Every structure is written in structure tokens, then in C-alpha cells.
Amino acid sequence: MTRPLRLSLPSKGRLAEETVNFLKDCGFSIYKPNPRQYEASIPALPSVSVLFQRPTDIVISARNGSVDFGITGLDVLAEHGGPDGAILPIHAALGFGSCSLNVIVPEAWATVSRMADLKRVQAEAGRPLRVATKFPVAAAPFFAAHGLSEVSFIEAEGTLEIAPTIGYADLITDLVSSGQTLRDNRLKLLEDGQILASQACLIANRAALKENPAALAVARQLLEFIEAWQRAQNNLSIFANLRGASPAEIAQKVFSQTTIGGLNGPTISGILRKNGDPNWYALHIVVQRGELFAAINELRAIGGSGVVVAPVTYIFGSGQVASDALARL
């Protein structure tokens, strides 16, 4: 029997909460009647079953084809995605879950501030440096690119910050967001030690997209709504009333200003007033959030009144999304 399409989401922690909220904002609310269940649904995508897994398991499941889609971190994808291209990142910048994977050394290493300094430390030690990490696959090429191909990587789980203190590693690579934990444990980042910048990404099983038209259709729907929502977040919808002899005259006033031209020009329509005055028009424009104050002042300058500002939920293009990732299938 053909199984339903599967979307795997993080099961716990901040990333799990942010993922559910993000999908809801994009129009894909999760229906999970029992919070203890590890399965749910998305009413807007009735052909898709939602599973909840650890971020690492999401990548592994997408790689082996047991799930068709997943949302996880770019850091986890880089470490567990595999070299065979079985996973396709179809949207690599969802805009949440931001952190970075960095090389981290003890603060006591006062003369060490860059990757090049580690070669001197290693020469003085007379042995390969020991690096505690949860990301050996991602870290090894980075160290090698800096002339440190003989580093000894110690794979570890749990808290890494203690490793230099208790002596089972000289330094660590770990994920950093605010950096407060590093400061608390007397550790510091190297100036050029960022291995990768990470955030949440949408991934898919490449074979599913190539072989299953239903999976490709879901991918396109997810991408279209995600990108339409992201496109709208920096914009506001403005409505205003203006007096003029014609739509052309109103448009001329609008175009005399710098920020109220709208996305492709203003929408101008007549207002049917009780007193029969035909010289009132309604103007609708979309402006960037950072230009709101300037837009309000410009509308006032050309006689605008009754100005209403509303958030924009989606901005769709003229056709279905054409993702570069899907084009490379």
C-alpha cells in the first residue's frame, strides 16, 4: 500500500516551538489533539502526515526515505546529510533557529585569537590538538583548510564546555547563539573560527521529489506559501483617502513623492460619497515597514486623510514558485 507523505518536525525544545509557530504563520497549522503523540496532521495539507523526531533523526529519516520532508538545522544537515545527495535542501533560510558552529578555546590562551595560532600551539605541544565536538564531519574540512589536518577529534555528547577544564580535550567546536555560556565557562571564540552559520531549513528526499508527483506538488505548495509569507513580513498595507479631479491626478501626486509608489504602482478607486461629490478617491499601496513614517508624512503632504495601516500576510508572485532547488532535480 502507498503510505501518506511524511513531514518530520523537531520534537522538543526551542526549535520545535519555533517550527510549529512558523508553519502556522505560513498557513500550515499543526493539528495534534494529544500532546503526547508523536504524530499529527496539517489540515491545509491533508495528504501529509506529521511526525516528531530529534533534529538528527529528521535528517537520517529524510536521507533513507522513511520521511519525505523535514525541518531541521543546517548544522545537523551538514553533519548527517551524507555525501550521496539523497537529501535536497529546498529552502535553506527559514529565518529562525539561528546559531553558528565555532571553534572555541580557553580564555587562558591569551595569545591565541585566530586559527593560524593553533598551529603554533600544536607545535609547542608536540602532538595533535584534541578537539571535543558533536560535529566532526563538518569540523574536519574546516581545520584542514587552515593547515590542521592532524587534529584529533573526540566525538562527545552533552556539555562540551567542560572538556578543556577537565583535560580530555584542548579545545572544542560547538554551537553558539548568545555566547553567554562560553563566558560563564571562561571560553572564547576565535576571530576566524566560524565553521558554519546555521538556521532552520526545509529538506526533502530527492528520490521522492523525482519519482512521486504528489511529493513534488506538496514541495511546491510549501515553498510558495513560505516564500509568500516571508516576502510579506517586511511590508505594510496602507489605505488612504485623497481628493482630486481624476485617478490620473491622484497618481501624479503620488509619483511626486519618493516612498508611496507601491510595489508596482498605487491602486486608486473612486469613493461613493453620500453627498455625491465625485472627487474623492481611495488609495491603496504597500510599503516597507522601515518607510512607514516617511509614507505617512508623504500622504499627508498630498492631502491624504483617513489613513489605515494593516499588516500583510502574504505576497504571492504572478505564478507558482520556481525554486532553484526544485529546478535542479
N, C-alpha and C positions, 0 to 999 in steps of 0.2 A: 504494500500500500504506500502511496505517496504521502510523506509526512508534511505537516504545515511548515511554512517558512519560519525560521527562528532568529530572533534578535536577542543577544545576550548583553545584559547590563550589569554594572558593578553592584554587588550585593550589600556592601557595608561602607560606612564612613562618609566623609565629606563628598567624595567623588560620586557616590551613589545618590546622595541627596541632590547634588547639583545636576546630575544627569536627568533624574526624573523631572526636576523643575524646568530644565532646558527643553526637554521633549514636550512638556505641557505648554510652554510658551510658544513652541513651534506648531502647536495644533495636534500633538500626539500624546494625549493624556493616558497614563497607565491605569488600568483597572485591576486592582489587586484586593479582592474582598477580605482575604485573610493575610495579615501582615507576616505570618509565619511561613507562608507558602513561598516556594522558590520558582513559581510560575505565575504569569499574569497575561493580560491581553491589552491590546490597544484598539478601542472601538473604531478609530479612524482607519485602522489597517486590519480588517477582520481576517485576512489570510495569514497574519503573523502572530506567532506565539512568542511571548517574552519569557526569558529565563534570567535568573540572577546568579552570577558567579563572581569569584575573585578576578581582579583585573588580569592576572597572569593566565588563569584558566580560560578567560574570554579569548585571548589570543590563540591559545593552543586549540581551543574548540573551533575557532574560525579557520585555523590552519588545516586541521584534519577534516573539516567539512561537516562536523556534527552540529554547528550552527552556521547560518548564512551571513548574519551581520552581527556587529558588536560595537560597543562604545567603550574605549579604554584609553590609557595614556600612551603618548608617543614613546615614552621611555620604556614601557613594557613591550610595546610593539618592536622597538629596536632590539631588545634583548631576546625576545622569544618568537619573533616573526618568522625566523628561518630564512635560509638563503635561496629557497626554490621559487619564490614569488607566488606562493599559494595564497597569500593574503594581499588584497588590494586596499590601500587606504583611500577611500573615496571622498573623504573630507578630513583634511589634516589640521584644521583650525576651527574647532567648535567654539573656542573663546572662553573656556572655563577649565579648571583643574591645572592652572599654570604652576610650573615649578621648573627647576633646572638640575641636571646631573653634573656635579662638580667634583674636581679634585680638591681634597681638604687635608690640611696639615696642622700639626700642633702650633699654637701661638708661640711656643718657646723657640721655634725655628725662626729666629729673628731675621736671619739673612736669606731666608727662602721666601720669595714672593712670586716667582714665575716658574713655569715648567722646566726651563733651562737650568734652574738652580738645583733641581732634583738630580741631575746627572752628577753634579759635584757632591751632593750628599751621598749618592750611591757609591761614588769612587772612594770617598772617605770611609764609608762603612766596609768596603771591600767585599760586598755581596749584593745580590739583587734586593731592591727595596720590596718590602712586603705590603701589599695593598689589600685591605679588607673591603669587600664590595658585594653588592647584590647584582651588579651589572657587569660581569667580566666580559661578555661578548661585546658590549658597547664600549667598555673602557680600553680593552686591549689595543684596538687600532689607534685610539687617541694617544696612548702612551707611546706606541711605536712611531707615530708620526712626529713625536717630539724626541726621538732618539733613545727611547727607553723600552726597547723590545725585550729586555731580560728581566723585567719586573715579575715578581711572584704574586699572583692574585690568589687571595684567600676568600673563597665564597662563604658568605655568612648571612644569617637571617637575624631578625630582631634588631636591637640597638647596636649601631656601629660606632657611635661616638666614643664609647669606652675603650675601643680597641687600642689606640695609641697609648692610653694611660696604663692599661694592664700589660701591654707589651707583646700582644700576639700579632700586631701589625704596626708598621711605621706610620702609615697614613691611610686615608680612606677615600672612597668615592661614594657619594650619597646624594639623595635628592634634597634640594634646598628651596624653601619658599621665602620665609621672612629672615632666616639666618639667626634667630634668637637662640635656638638650640645649640648652634655652634658656639656662640658667645658664652653661653652658660657652661659649656664643656671646654672652654679655652682652646677652641679650634678656629682656623681661618681659611678663607678661600684663596686660591692662587689667582693672580690677576688675569691670566690667560688659561685658566683651568676649567672652563665650562666645556663639558663633553657634548651636551646637547640641551636645547631648550624644549621643554615638554608642555603639552596641554592635551585636553581630551580630543580624540579623533574618532571618526566613524570608519570602521573597516568592514570588508566583505570577503567572502570566499570567492576567489577569482573564477574557479570552475563553475560555481553556482550561477554567477552572472553570465557566463558564456553559454551554459547549457540549459538554463531554466529561464524562459521568458518572463515568468511570474516574478522571479527574484530580481531581474533587471528592471521590471516595472516598479517594484517596491523601492529599489535603489533610486530611481528617478524621482519618485514621489517624495521620498525622504529628503533628497538633495534639493528639490525645488522648494519645498516648504522651509527647510533650514536656511537656504540662501535668501529666500524672500524675507524671512524674519530678520536675519542678520542685516540685510540691506536696509531694513526699515528702522533699526534701532537708533541710528544717528539722525533721524528725521522727525519733523513735526508737521502736522496738517494745520493750516491756518485758513480761516474763513473771515471775510470782512465785507462790509457794505460800502459802496462808493457811488457818488453822484457824478453823472456825465451824460453827454448827449448820445453816446453810442458805445458799443463794446470796443470799437477801434480807438475811441478817445481814451477810454479807461486803460486799454492796453498800452497806449502811448505813454500815459502817466506811469504805469508800472515799469515799462522798459527804460524810463528815465532814471530809475533807481538801480542800485548795484546788487541787492541781495534778494529781491522779491520776484524774480523771474520764474520761479518754479523749476521743476525737473526738466520739462520740455516747453515751458511757457505757461502762463496763467489760464485757468478756466474761468470764463466770465459768462454769467447768465442773468437774464432780466428778473427783477423783483416785482411781483404783482402787489402793489400797494393799495390800501383801501381808498385812498384819496385819488387814485387814478394817475398819479404822477409817474410817467414812463421813464424818467431819467435816473432811476436807481438800479444799480447792478450788484450782484453778489460775486465776489472774487474768491477763488479757491487756489491756494498754492501750497507746495511742500518745500520746507526749508530745513537746513541742518540745524541741529539743536544749538550749536555754538553761535549761530547767526540770529537767534530769536530776538534778542534785544534790538539789534540793528533793523530787523524786519519790521518790528512793531513801530519803531520810530519812522521808518520809511513809509509805512502805510498811513501813519498819522500825517506825514508831510504832504501826501497827495489826497488827503481828505477822507481816509478810511475811518470807519466807526463800527461799533458792534463787533469788535474783533474777538473771534473764538479760536482757541488753540487746543488741539487734540493730539494724542499720541497716534503713531502709525504702527499698525500691527504687521502688515506685510507690504512689500513692494515687489510685485511679480513683473517679469520681463514680458516681451511680446510673444515668447514661445516657451516651450518646455526647456528646463535647464539642460545645458550641454556641458557636462563635466569633463574636464581634461582627463580625469582618471578613467571614466567610462569610455572615452574615445580611444583609450589605449588598450582596450580589451583584445 
